[in-house]
């Protein structure tokens, strides 16, 4: 039988909420605002499938370069290249300097 290669494959522990984080998503998390050129960390919320970046970017920190609809565009260094990642604010966490 062939191996599954879906978007959420190999994410059994990565996309798991802590016991205290379970329940409804707060509205402040959905409407949080990020200024351009600020730093943000990708922390995927598994209960919200819309606007989710790929699981390999979970835990990565990047710089917000713009907005695309309701989502934000982040510039993340991956190896020697910079990648453009699009994620909704539910999956982002502010990083203080």
PDB file as gemmi writes it, atoms N, CA and C in Angstrom:
CRYST1    1.000    1.000    1.000  90.00  90.00  90.00 P 1                      
ATOM      1  N   UNK A   1       0.846  -1.183   0.000  1.00  0.00           N  
ATOM      2  CA  UNK A   1       0.000   0.000   0.000  1.00  0.00           C  
ATOM      3  C   UNK A   1       0.889   1.243   0.000  1.00  0.00           C  
ATOM      4  N   UNK A   2       0.539   2.220  -0.815  1.00  0.00           N  
ATOM      5  CA  UNK A   2       1.340   3.434  -0.944  1.00  0.00           C  
ATOM      6  C   UNK A   2       1.248   4.326   0.280  1.00  0.00           C  
ATOM      7  N   UNK A   3       2.268   5.126   0.456  1.00  0.00           N  
ATOM      8  CA  UNK A   3       2.337   6.025   1.599  1.00  0.00           C  
ATOM      9  C   UNK A   3       1.547   7.304   1.315  1.00  0.00           C  
ATOM     10  N   UNK A   4       0.860   7.803   2.315  1.00  0.00           N  
ATOM     11  CA  UNK A   4       0.095   9.034   2.172  1.00  0.00           C  
ATOM     12  C   UNK A   4       1.045  10.227   2.143  1.00  0.00           C  
ATOM     13  N   UNK A   5       0.787  11.148   1.235  1.00  0.00           N  
ATOM     14  CA  UNK A   5       1.650  12.322   1.110  1.00  0.00           C  
ATOM     15  C   UNK A   5       0.827  13.598   1.198  1.00  0.00           C  
ATOM     16  N   UNK A   6      -0.148  13.616   2.073  1.00  0.00           N  
ATOM     17  CA  UNK A   6      -1.000  14.789   2.208  1.00  0.00           C  
ATOM     18  C   UNK A   6      -0.320  15.923   2.947  1.00  0.00           C  
ATOM     19  N   UNK A   7      -1.017  17.049   3.034  1.00  0.00           N  
ATOM     20  CA  UNK A   7      -0.473  18.247   3.673  1.00  0.00           C  
ATOM     21  C   UNK A   7      -0.248  18.055   5.169  1.00  0.00           C  
ATOM     22  N   UNK A   8      -1.053  17.208   5.793  1.00  0.00           N  
ATOM     23  CA  UNK A   8      -0.943  17.020   7.239  1.00  0.00           C  
ATOM     24  C   UNK A   8      -0.279  15.700   7.617  1.00  0.00           C  
ATOM     25  N   UNK A   9       0.412  15.075   6.681  1.00  0.00           N  
ATOM     26  CA  UNK A   9       1.075  13.815   7.013  1.00  0.00           C  
ATOM     27  C   UNK A   9       2.289  14.080   7.902  1.00  0.00           C  
ATOM     28  N   UNK A  10       2.580  13.156   8.801  1.00  0.00           N  
ATOM     29  CA  UNK A  10       3.687  13.225   9.772  1.00  0.00           C  
ATOM     30  C   UNK A  10       3.540  14.397  10.744  1.00  0.00           C  
ATOM     31  N   UNK A  11       2.314  14.764  11.091  1.00  0.00           N  
ATOM     32  CA  UNK A  11       2.112  15.894  11.998  1.00  0.00           C  
ATOM     33  C   UNK A  11       1.341  15.479  13.248  1.00  0.00           C  
ATOM     34  N   UNK A  12       1.442  14.227  13.637  1.00  0.00           N  
ATOM     35  CA  UNK A  12       0.651  13.740  14.763  1.00  0.00           C  
ATOM     36  C   UNK A  12       0.966  14.502  16.052  1.00  0.00           C  
ATOM     37  N   UNK A  13       2.236  14.771  16.311  1.00  0.00           N  
ATOM     38  CA  UNK A  13       2.602  15.498  17.525  1.00  0.00           C  
ATOM     39  C   UNK A  13       2.765  16.984  17.268  1.00  0.00           C  
ATOM     40  N   UNK A  14       3.138  17.341  16.060  1.00  0.00           N  
ATOM     41  CA  UNK A  14       3.378  18.746  15.735  1.00  0.00           C  
ATOM     42  C   UNK A  14       2.088  19.555  15.787  1.00  0.00           C  
ATOM     43  N   UNK A  15       1.003  19.004  15.256  1.00  0.00           N  
ATOM     44  CA  UNK A  15      -0.273  19.717  15.223  1.00  0.00           C  
ATOM     45  C   UNK A  15      -1.194  19.216  16.334  1.00  0.00           C  
ATOM     46  N   UNK A  16      -0.703  19.267  17.549  1.00  0.00           N  
ATOM     47  CA  UNK A  16      -1.503  18.844  18.694  1.00  0.00           C  
ATOM     48  C   UNK A  16      -1.556  19.993  19.695  1.00  0.00           C  
ATOM     49  N   UNK A  17      -2.753  20.269  20.208  1.00  0.00           N  
ATOM     50  CA  UNK A  17      -2.896  21.332  21.195  1.00  0.00           C  
ATOM     51  C   UNK A  17      -2.578  20.808  22.586  1.00  0.00           C  
ATOM     52  N   UNK A  18      -2.091  21.705  23.418  1.00  0.00           N  
ATOM     53  CA  UNK A  18      -1.890  21.404  24.825  1.00  0.00           C  
ATOM     54  C   UNK A  18      -3.275  21.277  25.478  1.00  0.00           C  
ATOM     55  N   UNK A  19      -3.375  20.576  26.572  1.00  0.00           N  
ATOM     56  CA  UNK A  19      -4.669  20.346  27.218  1.00  0.00           C  
ATOM     57  C   UNK A  19      -5.307  21.664  27.665  1.00  0.00           C  
ATOM     58  N   UNK A  20      -4.504  22.650  28.031  1.00  0.00           N  
ATOM     59  CA  UNK A  20      -5.029  23.943  28.477  1.00  0.00           C  
ATOM     60  C   UNK A  20      -5.422  24.850  27.315  1.00  0.00           C  
ATOM     61  N   UNK A  21      -4.976  24.523  26.119  1.00  0.00           N  
ATOM     62  CA  UNK A  21      -5.294  25.341  24.946  1.00  0.00           C  
ATOM     63  C   UNK A  21      -6.540  24.865  24.218  1.00  0.00           C  
ATOM     64  N   UNK A  22      -7.123  23.764  24.648  1.00  0.00           N  
ATOM     65  CA  UNK A  22      -8.287  23.224  23.951  1.00  0.00           C  
ATOM     66  C   UNK A  22      -9.508  24.091  24.193  1.00  0.00           C  
ATOM     67  N   UNK A  23     -10.484  23.981  23.307  1.00  0.00           N  
ATOM     68  CA  UNK A  23     -11.707  24.757  23.440  1.00  0.00           C  
ATOM     69  C   UNK A  23     -11.826  25.781  22.338  1.00  0.00           C  
ATOM     70  N   UNK A  24     -12.711  26.749  22.552  1.00  0.00           N  
ATOM     71  CA  UNK A  24     -12.966  27.769  21.541  1.00  0.00           C  
ATOM     72  C   UNK A  24     -11.760  28.676  21.351  1.00  0.00           C  
ATOM     73  N   UNK A  25     -11.617  29.154  20.133  1.00  0.00           N  
ATOM     74  CA  UNK A  25     -10.554  30.088  19.798  1.00  0.00           C  
ATOM     75  C   UNK A  25     -11.000  31.493  20.186  1.00  0.00           C  
ATOM     76  N   UNK A  26     -10.139  32.245  20.870  1.00  0.00           N  
ATOM     77  CA  UNK A  26     -10.513  33.590  21.296  1.00  0.00           C  
ATOM     78  C   UNK A  26     -10.541  34.535  20.095  1.00  0.00           C  
ATOM     79  N   UNK A  27     -11.450  35.502  20.144  1.00  0.00           N  
ATOM     80  CA  UNK A  27     -11.577  36.439  19.030  1.00  0.00           C  
ATOM     81  C   UNK A  27     -10.371  37.365  18.938  1.00  0.00           C  
ATOM     82  N   UNK A  28      -9.705  37.613  20.055  1.00  0.00           N  
ATOM     83  CA  UNK A  28      -8.521  38.473  20.014  1.00  0.00           C  
ATOM     84  C   UNK A  28      -7.400  37.829  19.209  1.00  0.00           C  
ATOM     85  N   UNK A  29      -7.362  36.510  19.188  1.00  0.00           N  
ATOM     86  CA  UNK A  29      -6.358  35.795  18.398  1.00  0.00           C  
ATOM     87  C   UNK A  29      -6.650  35.938  16.903  1.00  0.00           C  
ATOM     88  N   UNK A  30      -7.929  36.009  16.540  1.00  0.00           N  
ATOM     89  CA  UNK A  30      -8.318  36.105  15.137  1.00  0.00           C  
ATOM     90  C   UNK A  30      -8.093  37.515  14.590  1.00  0.00           C  
ATOM     91  N   UNK A  31      -8.375  38.542  15.404  1.00  0.00           N  
ATOM     92  CA  UNK A  31      -8.302  39.914  14.901  1.00  0.00           C  
ATOM     93  C   UNK A  31      -7.000  40.618  15.272  1.00  0.00           C  
ATOM     94  N   UNK A  32      -6.001  39.887  15.750  1.00  0.00           N  
ATOM     95  CA  UNK A  32      -4.744  40.547  16.112  1.00  0.00           C  
ATOM     96  C   UNK A  32      -4.092  41.170  14.879  1.00  0.00           C  
ATOM     97  N   UNK A  33      -3.435  42.307  15.102  1.00  0.00           N  
ATOM     98  CA  UNK A  33      -2.852  43.071  14.008  1.00  0.00           C  
ATOM     99  C   UNK A  33      -1.337  43.070  14.142  1.00  0.00           C  
ATOM    100  N   UNK A  34      -0.659  42.891  13.022  1.00  0.00           N  
ATOM    101  CA  UNK A  34       0.796  42.881  12.987  1.00  0.00           C  
ATOM    102  C   UNK A  34       1.269  44.008  12.081  1.00  0.00           C  
ATOM    103  N   UNK A  35       2.127  44.904  12.584  1.00  0.00           N  
ATOM    104  CA  UNK A  35       2.677  45.929  11.693  1.00  0.00           C  
ATOM    105  C   UNK A  35       3.694  45.324  10.731  1.00  0.00           C  
ATOM    106  N   UNK A  36       3.852  45.952   9.577  1.00  0.00           N  
ATOM    107  CA  UNK A  36       4.818  45.475   8.586  1.00  0.00           C  
ATOM    108  C   UNK A  36       6.227  45.701   9.129  1.00  0.00           C  
ATOM    109  N   UNK A  37       7.133  44.806   8.810  1.00  0.00           N  
ATOM    110  CA  UNK A  37       8.531  44.768   9.274  1.00  0.00           C  
ATOM    111  C   UNK A  37       8.654  44.365  10.736  1.00  0.00           C  
ATOM    112  N   UNK A  38       7.594  43.782  11.317  1.00  0.00           N  
ATOM    113  CA  UNK A  38       7.708  43.229  12.664  1.00  0.00           C  
ATOM    114  C   UNK A  38       7.942  41.725  12.562  1.00  0.00           C  
ATOM    115  N   UNK A  39       8.441  41.142  13.653  1.00  0.00           N  
ATOM    116  CA  UNK A  39       8.729  39.710  13.650  1.00  0.00           C  
ATOM    117  C   UNK A  39       7.539  38.938  14.204  1.00  0.00           C  
ATOM    118  N   UNK A  40       7.310  37.766  13.623  1.00  0.00           N  
ATOM    119  CA  UNK A  40       6.228  36.895  14.074  1.00  0.00           C  
ATOM    120  C   UNK A  40       6.684  35.448  13.977  1.00  0.00           C  
ATOM    121  N   UNK A  41       6.197  34.629  14.882  1.00  0.00           N  
ATOM    122  CA  UNK A  41       6.507  33.200  14.901  1.00  0.00           C  
ATOM    123  C   UNK A  41       5.280  32.440  14.425  1.00  0.00           C  
ATOM    124  N   UNK A  42       5.503  31.407  13.639  1.00  0.00           N  
ATOM    125  CA  UNK A  42       4.398  30.586  13.151  1.00  0.00           C  
ATOM    126  C   UNK A  42       4.108  29.507  14.185  1.00  0.00           C  
ATOM    127  N   UNK A  43       2.899  29.557  14.725  1.00  0.00           N  
ATOM    128  CA  UNK A  43       2.433  28.540  15.668  1.00  0.00           C  
ATOM    129  C   UNK A  43       1.074  28.089  15.142  1.00  0.00           C  
ATOM    130  N   UNK A  44       1.068  26.973  14.439  1.00  0.00           N  
ATOM    131  CA  UNK A  44      -0.137  26.520  13.747  1.00  0.00           C  
ATOM    132  C   UNK A  44      -1.202  26.097  14.750  1.00  0.00           C  
ATOM    133  N   UNK A  45      -2.414  26.611  14.538  1.00  0.00           N  
ATOM    134  CA  UNK A  45      -3.561  26.216  15.346  1.00  0.00           C  
ATOM    135  C   UNK A  45      -4.286  25.108  14.580  1.00  0.00           C  
ATOM    136  N   UNK A  46      -4.229  23.862  15.062  1.00  0.00           N  
ATOM    137  CA  UNK A  46      -4.788  22.750  14.293  1.00  0.00           C  
ATOM    138  C   UNK A  46      -6.306  22.767  14.172  1.00  0.00           C  
ATOM    139  N   UNK A  47      -6.999  23.540  15.023  1.00  0.00           N  
ATOM    140  CA  UNK A  47      -8.455  23.564  14.949  1.00  0.00           C  
ATOM    141  C   UNK A  47      -8.963  24.504  13.857  1.00  0.00           C  
ATOM    142  N   UNK A  48      -8.074  25.289  13.251  1.00  0.00           N  
ATOM    143  CA  UNK A  48      -8.461  26.209  12.179  1.00  0.00           C  
ATOM    144  C   UNK A  48      -7.704  25.816  10.917  1.00  0.00           C  
ATOM    145  N   UNK A  49      -8.326  25.072  10.001  1.00  0.00           N  
ATOM    146  CA  UNK A  49      -7.605  24.639   8.804  1.00  0.00           C  
ATOM    147  C   UNK A  49      -7.426  25.734   7.758  1.00  0.00           C  
ATOM    148  N   UNK A  50      -8.251  26.796   7.799  1.00  0.00           N  
ATOM    149  CA  UNK A  50      -8.136  27.856   6.799  1.00  0.00           C  
ATOM    150  C   UNK A  50      -6.914  28.720   7.098  1.00  0.00           C  
ATOM    151  N   UNK A  51      -6.171  29.049   6.071  1.00  0.00           N  
ATOM    152  CA  UNK A  51      -5.032  29.950   6.217  1.00  0.00           C  
ATOM    153  C   UNK A  51      -3.850  29.341   6.932  1.00  0.00           C  
ATOM    154  N   UNK A  52      -3.794  28.021   6.942  1.00  0.00           N  
ATOM    155  CA  UNK A  52      -2.702  27.323   7.631  1.00  0.00           C  
ATOM    156  C   UNK A  52      -1.491  27.218   6.715  1.00  0.00           C  
ATOM    157  N   UNK A  53      -0.295  27.608   7.194  1.00  0.00           N  
ATOM    158  CA  UNK A  53       0.894  27.361   6.385  1.00  0.00           C  
ATOM    159  C   UNK A  53       1.278  25.889   6.455  1.00  0.00           C  
ATOM    160  N   UNK A  54       2.226  25.481   5.642  1.00  0.00           N  
ATOM    161  CA  UNK A  54       2.670  24.088   5.660  1.00  0.00           C  
ATOM    162  C   UNK A  54       3.292  23.774   7.017  1.00  0.00           C  
ATOM    163  N   UNK A  55       3.142  22.544   7.470  1.00  0.00           N  
ATOM    164  CA  UNK A  55       3.587  22.148   8.809  1.00  0.00           C  
ATOM    165  C   UNK A  55       5.093  22.238   8.984  1.00  0.00           C  
ATOM    166  N   UNK A  56       5.867  22.240   7.899  1.00  0.00           N  
ATOM    167  CA  UNK A  56       7.323  22.332   8.056  1.00  0.00           C  
ATOM    168  C   UNK A  56       7.754  23.715   8.530  1.00  0.00           C  
ATOM    169  N   UNK A  57       6.866  24.712   8.439  1.00  0.00           N  
ATOM    170  CA  UNK A  57       7.182  26.051   8.909  1.00  0.00           C  
ATOM    171  C   UNK A  57       6.739  26.281  10.354  1.00  0.00           C  
ATOM    172  N   UNK A  58       6.180  25.289  11.014  1.00  0.00           N  
ATOM    173  CA  UNK A  58       5.726  25.407  12.399  1.00  0.00           C  
ATOM    174  C   UNK A  58       6.923  25.694  13.310  1.00  0.00           C  
ATOM    175  N   UNK A  59       6.850  26.778  14.075  1.00  0.00           N  
ATOM    176  CA  UNK A  59       7.931  27.152  14.980  1.00  0.00           C  
ATOM    177  C   UNK A  59       8.950  28.097  14.374  1.00  0.00           C  
ATOM    178  N   UNK A  60       8.856  28.368  13.083  1.00  0.00           N  
ATOM    179  CA  UNK A  60       9.814  29.264  12.421  1.00  0.00           C  
ATOM    180  C   UNK A  60       9.435  30.723  12.695  1.00  0.00           C  
ATOM    181  N   UNK A  61      10.446  31.583  12.714  1.00  0.00           N  
ATOM    182  CA  UNK A  61      10.247  33.009  12.923  1.00  0.00           C  
ATOM    183  C   UNK A  61      10.607  33.752  11.651  1.00  0.00           C  
ATOM    184  N   UNK A  62       9.794  34.736  11.297  1.00  0.00           N  
ATOM    185  CA  UNK A  62      10.048  35.501  10.086  1.00  0.00           C  
ATOM    186  C   UNK A  62       9.618  36.945  10.234  1.00  0.00           C  
ATOM    187  N   UNK A  63       9.846  37.707   9.191  1.00  0.00           N  
ATOM    188  CA  UNK A  63       9.504  39.123   9.160  1.00  0.00           C  
ATOM    189  C   UNK A  63       8.263  39.308   8.292  1.00  0.00           C  
ATOM    190  N   UNK A  64       7.306  40.081   8.788  1.00  0.00           N  
ATOM    191  CA  UNK A  64       6.079  40.327   8.036  1.00  0.00           C  
ATOM    192  C   UNK A  64       6.374  41.373   6.970  1.00  0.00           C  
ATOM    193  N   UNK A  65       6.136  40.995   5.710  1.00  0.00           N  
ATOM    194  CA  UNK A  65       6.443  41.885   4.592  1.00  0.00           C  
ATOM    195  C   UNK A  65       5.199  42.522   3.986  1.00  0.00           C  
ATOM    196  N   UNK A  66       4.026  42.003   4.289  1.00  0.00           N  
ATOM    197  CA  UNK A  66       2.817  42.592   3.727  1.00  0.00           C  
ATOM    198  C   UNK A  66       1.577  41.838   4.143  1.00  0.00           C  
ATOM    199  N   UNK A  67       0.457  42.277   3.569  1.00  0.00           N  
ATOM    200  CA  UNK A  67      -0.824  41.655   3.869  1.00  0.00           C  
ATOM    201  C   UNK A  67      -1.455  41.222   2.560  1.00  0.00           C  
ATOM    202  N   UNK A  68      -2.117  40.067   2.580  1.00  0.00           N  
ATOM    203  CA  UNK A  68      -2.785  39.542   1.392  1.00  0.00           C  
ATOM    204  C   UNK A  68      -4.181  39.108   1.819  1.00  0.00           C  
ATOM    205  N   UNK A  69      -5.154  39.976   1.601  1.00  0.00           N  
ATOM    206  CA  UNK A  69      -6.498  39.705   2.097  1.00  0.00           C  
ATOM    207  C   UNK A  69      -6.503  39.825   3.610  1.00  0.00           C  
ATOM    208  N   UNK A  70      -6.979  38.786   4.292  1.00  0.00           N  
ATOM    209  CA  UNK A  70      -6.959  38.767   5.752  1.00  0.00           C  
ATOM    210  C   UNK A  70      -5.672  38.161   6.290  1.00  0.00           C  
ATOM    211  N   UNK A  71      -4.863  37.589   5.412  1.00  0.00           N  
ATOM    212  CA  UNK A  71      -3.641  36.887   5.817  1.00  0.00           C  
ATOM    213  C   UNK A  71      -2.425  37.804   5.715  1.00  0.00           C  
ATOM    214  N   UNK A  72      -1.335  37.356   6.346  1.00  0.00           N  
ATOM    215  CA  UNK A  72      -0.074  38.088   6.322  1.00  0.00           C  
ATOM    216  C   UNK A  72       0.959  37.305   5.527  1.00  0.00           C  
ATOM    217  N   UNK A  73       1.875  38.039   4.908  1.00  0.00           N  
ATOM    218  CA  UNK A  73       2.963  37.434   4.140  1.00  0.00           C  
ATOM    219  C   UNK A  73       4.229  37.567   4.970  1.00  0.00           C  
ATOM    220  N   UNK A  74       4.879  36.426   5.247  1.00  0.00           N  
ATOM    221  CA  UNK A  74       6.110  36.411   6.030  1.00  0.00           C  
ATOM    222  C   UNK A  74       7.280  36.007   5.155  1.00  0.00           C  
ATOM    223  N   UNK A  75       8.447  36.550   5.456  1.00  0.00           N  
ATOM    224  CA  UNK A  75       9.678  36.164   4.772  1.00  0.00           C  
ATOM    225  C   UNK A  75      10.488  35.336   5.760  1.00  0.00           C  
ATOM    226  N   UNK A  76      10.689  34.055   5.420  1.00  0.00           N  
ATOM    227  CA  UNK A  76      11.362  33.113   6.311  1.00  0.00           C  
ATOM    228  C   UNK A  76      12.582  32.553   5.611  1.00  0.00           C  
ATOM    229  N   UNK A  77      13.698  32.470   6.342  1.00  0.00           N  
ATOM    230  CA  UNK A  77      14.910  31.890   5.773  1.00  0.00           C  
ATOM    231  C   UNK A  77      14.843  30.381   5.932  1.00  0.00           C  
ATOM    232  N   UNK A  78      14.990  29.681   4.803  1.00  0.00           N  
ATOM    233  CA  UNK A  78      14.952  28.220   4.785  1.00  0.00           C  
ATOM    234  C   UNK A  78      16.212  27.749   4.070  1.00  0.00           C  
ATOM    235  N   UNK A  79      17.235  27.389   4.848  1.00  0.00           N  
ATOM    236  CA  UNK A  79      18.515  27.025   4.258  1.00  0.00           C  
ATOM    237  C   UNK A  79      19.222  28.282   3.785  1.00  0.00           C  
ATOM    238  N   UNK A  80      19.541  28.357   2.499  1.00  0.00           N  
ATOM    239  CA  UNK A  80      20.197  29.534   1.930  1.00  0.00           C  
ATOM    240  C   UNK A  80      19.226  30.473   1.237  1.00  0.00           C  
ATOM    241  N   UNK A  81      17.958  30.098   1.174  1.00  0.00           N  
ATOM    242  CA  UNK A  81      16.971  30.892   0.446  1.00  0.00           C  
ATOM    243  C   UNK A  81      15.933  31.471   1.401  1.00  0.00           C  
ATOM    244  N   UNK A  82      15.271  32.520   0.937  1.00  0.00           N  
ATOM    245  CA  UNK A  82      14.148  33.089   1.665  1.00  0.00           C  
ATOM    246  C   UNK A  82      12.861  32.599   1.028  1.00  0.00           C  
ATOM    247  N   UNK A  83      11.929  32.183   1.866  1.00  0.00           N  
ATOM    248  CA  UNK A  83      10.633  31.696   1.387  1.00  0.00           C  
ATOM    249  C   UNK A  83       9.553  32.690   1.787  1.00  0.00           C  
ATOM    250  N   UNK A  84       8.522  32.764   0.955  1.00  0.00           N  
ATOM    251  CA  UNK A  84       7.359  33.597   1.235  1.00  0.00           C  
ATOM    252  C   UNK A  84       6.262  32.678   1.758  1.00  0.00           C  
ATOM    253  N   UNK A  85       5.836  32.902   2.995  1.00  0.00           N  
ATOM    254  CA  UNK A  85       4.811  32.073   3.629  1.00  0.00           C  
ATOM    255  C   UNK A  85       3.593  32.949   3.898  1.00  0.00           C  
ATOM    256  N   UNK A  86       2.423  32.464   3.512  1.00  0.00           N  
ATOM    257  CA  UNK A  86       1.174  33.192   3.719  1.00  0.00           C  
ATOM    258  C   UNK A  86       0.390  32.482   4.815  1.00  0.00           C  
ATOM    259  N   UNK A  87       0.041  33.225   5.875  1.00  0.00           N  
ATOM    260  CA  UNK A  87      -0.670  32.625   7.005  1.00  0.00           C  
ATOM    261  C   UNK A  87      -1.638  33.633   7.601  1.00  0.00           C  
ATOM    262  N   UNK A  88      -2.760  33.121   8.087  1.00  0.00           N  
ATOM    263  CA  UNK A  88      -3.732  33.965   8.770  1.00  0.00           C  
ATOM    264  C   UNK A  88      -3.247  34.242  10.200  1.00  0.00           C  
ATOM    265  N   UNK A  89      -3.765  35.305  10.839  1.00  0.00           N  
ATOM    266  CA  UNK A  89      -3.273  35.684  12.167  1.00  0.00           C  
ATOM    267  C   UNK A  89      -3.526  34.641  13.257  1.00  0.00           C  
ATOM    268  N   UNK A  90      -4.449  33.696  13.045  1.00  0.00           N  
ATOM    269  CA  UNK A  90      -4.677  32.652  14.048  1.00  0.00           C  
ATOM    270  C   UNK A  90      -3.455  31.758  14.214  1.00  0.00           C  
ATOM    271  N   UNK A  91      -2.619  31.710  13.182  1.00  0.00           N  
ATOM    272  CA  UNK A  91      -1.459  30.829  13.184  1.00  0.00           C  
ATOM    273  C   UNK A  91      -0.162  31.584  13.442  1.00  0.00           C  
ATOM    274  N   UNK A  92      -0.265  32.849  13.855  1.00  0.00           N  
ATOM    275  CA  UNK A  92       0.921  33.662  14.102  1.00  0.00           C  
ATOM    276  C   UNK A  92       0.973  34.100  15.553  1.00  0.00           C  
ATOM    277  N   UNK A  93       2.185  34.364  16.014  1.00  0.00           N  
ATOM    278  CA  UNK A  93       2.440  34.773  17.390  1.00  0.00           C  
ATOM    279  C   UNK A  93       3.434  35.926  17.344  1.00  0.00           C  
ATOM    280  N   UNK A  94       3.143  36.992  18.046  1.00  0.00           N  
ATOM    281  CA  UNK A  94       4.022  38.159  18.049  1.00  0.00           C  
ATOM    282  C   UNK A  94       5.325  37.843  18.780  1.00  0.00           C  
ATOM    283  N   UNK A  95       6.447  38.324  18.232  1.00  0.00           N  
ATOM    284  CA  UNK A  95       7.757  38.149  18.863  1.00  0.00           C  
ATOM    285  C   UNK A  95       8.227  39.517  19.323  1.00  0.00           C  
ATOM    286  N   UNK A  96       8.475  39.643  20.617  1.00  0.00           N  
ATOM    287  CA  UNK A  96       8.953  40.913  21.174  1.00  0.00           C  
ATOM    288  C   UNK A  96      10.458  40.993  21.018  1.00  0.00           C  
ATOM    289  N   UNK A  97      10.945  42.186  20.736  1.00  0.00           N  
ATOM    290  CA  UNK A  97      12.381  42.376  20.543  1.00  0.00           C  
ATOM    291  C   UNK A  97      13.105  42.516  21.853  1.00  0.00           C  
TER     292      UNK A  97                                                      
END                                                                             
